[in-house]
């Protein structure tokens, strides 16, 4: 949440590393959530409601960070 709250409203242009770092963090979190969800099924053959809810919230963050990270990458590369 700290990375999401840092910087100005136009941070993709002013501080492009912040949105890129946020996208990397959210991507890593989504990969870990997917692994834990698969492990939960493979090891226990059942799902925990709260675990699935947390995974869904993590996956929901992925499309939210992509547009700003894409703008920051264009600024960073160009």
ABEGO torsion letter per residue (X at the ends): XAAAABEBAAAAAABAAAAAAAAAAAAAAAAAAAAAAAAAAAAAGBBBAAAAAAAAAAAAAAAAAAAAAAAAAAAAAX
